């Protein structure tokens, strides 16, 4: 009385219709991946490339800021590490990857 009869849905008659429905069901997923690539993945790869070229271009005497917030002048460069003069006569060894940015000359007094 309260529940109406339920009828099973019929299967599609042609096999071509089934293929088309599976393609259209995947379309939103593909579109989301494309948007994700252009919004998140591509800009992150660009930032990584810029950071890598900045680290490779470091030279003795550059003034830098590290990811920890330390400011200093580069005194010695190695393959993976560099020495950073943070005060008169005080040098700290840090990883090259810890360099956040190169500051303009004369920033540190």
Secondary structure, 3 states (H helix, E strand, C coil): CCCCCCCCCCCCCCHHHHHHHHHHHHHHHHHHHHHHHHHHHHHHHHHHHHHHHHHHCCCCCCEEEECCCCEEEEEEECCCEEEEEEECCEEEEEEHHHEEEEECCCCCC
